[in-house]
Amino acid sequence: MTLSKYETLRDLNKHISFFHIDDRTFTPYGNIISGYDFQELQTYMEEMEIPQDQNIYIPSVAEMENTTVKERIQTTFYGEMPVQIGYCNGPNSTLNGLEYHKGSEINIAMTDLVLLLGKVQDIHDNSYDSTNIEAFFIPKGTAIELYSTTLHFAPCKVNDEGFKTIVILPAGTNEPLKQDMEKRTQEDKLLFMKNKWLLAHPKRKQLVNKGACAGIRGDNISIFHEKKPQRSIN
């Protein structure tokens, strides 16, 4: 019997708790979204290339925000709070960091991908143990809500081509902070950008050097996938 892509990935990643997004284990982290037509956004994304050198994240894209579905999501899902729509594409396969926002995030998978998720409640003294992370396979076309208490970061690819995902957030999220703030609480030390609290793995020097709190203990978890066979050149 041929294994499904999910089953194959689960077998390749026995170093981590690995689930399908349909599994009830996802319930504390978020919700699968139905009842919205995201075709306008998906059409914009279809021809977009995936960079192979690094991830690219664009928080706000005018063409994606000038759509009917943006107005509906903003009016109903976010209760008339302003939102932004962008995307994250790339070759990532490693944890590297964990962020959270004060407000739900919507991800729409434009390719099959894996999300590494944790819970804000497991942060203690600005430290998080990566053994708490759980991996979720998200099939192409699936839209999900991530609750504000869900730790997450860039998706992981499940093939050599990389991943593409649409990202919807409260407007202004991930923009630069306007001014230095007095750090009064432990959580204040995690504030990295607007509405973005971030923990980095110490091995992710790019984040640490930019001022991210190096608070993730344990392995910088990677997700493995089947490699395409290399063609021999005669």
C-alpha positions, 0 to 999 in steps of 0.5 A, spaced: 500 500 500 502 506 498 503 511 504 500 518 503 504 524 504 502 525 511 504 518 513 511 518 509 512 525 513 510 522 520 515 516 519 521 521 517 520 525 523 519 520 529 523 525 533 517 529 534 510 529 535 507 529 528 499 530 527 495 531 521 491 538 522 485 534 522 487 531 529 484 533 535 490 534 538 490 541 534 484 543 538 488 547 543 492 551 538 487 553 533 481 551 528 480 549 521 476 555 517 471 554 512 465 558 509 470 563 506 472 563 499 479 565 498 480 564 491 482 571 490 488 571 494 490 564 491 489 566 484 494 572 486 499 567 489 499 561 484 504 564 479 509 567 485 516 563 485 519 560 492 525 563 493 531 558 495 536 562 499 531 564 504 524 565 507 521 572 504 515 575 508 511 580 506 506 583 511 501 587 507 500 586 499 495 592 496 493 587 491 491 582 496 487 587 500 483 590 495 479 584 495 472 582 497 474 576 501 479 581 505 472 586 507 468 579 509 474 577 513 475 584 516 468 585 518 466 578 520 472 574 522 475 579 526 469 583 528 470 589 524 478 590 526 482 592 521 487 587 518 493 586 513 494 580 508 501 578 506 505 572 505 510 567 507 514 563 502 521 560 502 525 553 503 525 553 511 525 546 514 527 548 521 524 551 528 529 557 529 524 561 533 517 562 536 512 568 536 505 570 538 501 575 537 495 579 541 490 576 536 489 570 531 493 569 525 490 566 519 494 561 514 492 559 508 497 553 505 498 554 498 502 548 498 503 542 503 507 544 509 508 543 516 507 548 522 511 547 528 507 549 534 507 550 542 503 554 547 504 561 550 503 557 557 509 553 557 514 560 557 517 560 563 522 566 565 522 567 558 525 560 556 521 555 552 523 548 552 523 545 544 521 538 547 514 541 548 513 543 540 508 539 536 508 538 528 502 539 524 501 537 517 497 542 513 495 540 506 495 545 500 488 549 500 487 548 507 485 555 511 487 555 519 486 560 525 492 560 530 490 562 536 493 568 540 496 563 545 499 559 539 507 559 538 509 559 531 514 561 526 515 560 519 512 554 516 517 548 514 517 545 507 515 538 505 519 537 498 525 540 495 521 546 492 519 549 498 513 552 501 508 558 500 502 560 505 498 566 505 498 570 512 492 574 515 493 578 521 491 584 525 493 591 521 500 593 523 503 586 526 510 585 524 512 592 522 518 596 526 516 599 533 516 606 533 520 607 539 524 604 544 520 602 550 521 601 558 522 594 559 517 593 565 516 586 565 518 579 563 514 579 557 516 586 555 523 583 553 520 579 548 517 584 544 520 584 537 516 588 532 509 591 533 504 585 536 510 580 535 513 577 541 519 573 539 523 567 542 529 565 538 533 559 538 541 561 540 543 557 534 539 562 529 544 568 530 540 572 525 535 573 530 539 574 536 543 579 533 537 583 531 535 583 539 531 577 539 531 573 546 535 567 545 530 563 550 529 556 546 532 551 550 533 544 546 534 542 539 533 547 533 528 542 531 528 540 523 523 537 519 525 532 514 522 530 507 523 525 501 528 528 497 528 528 489 532 523 486 538 526 483 539 525 475 545 522 473 549 526 467 552 521 462 
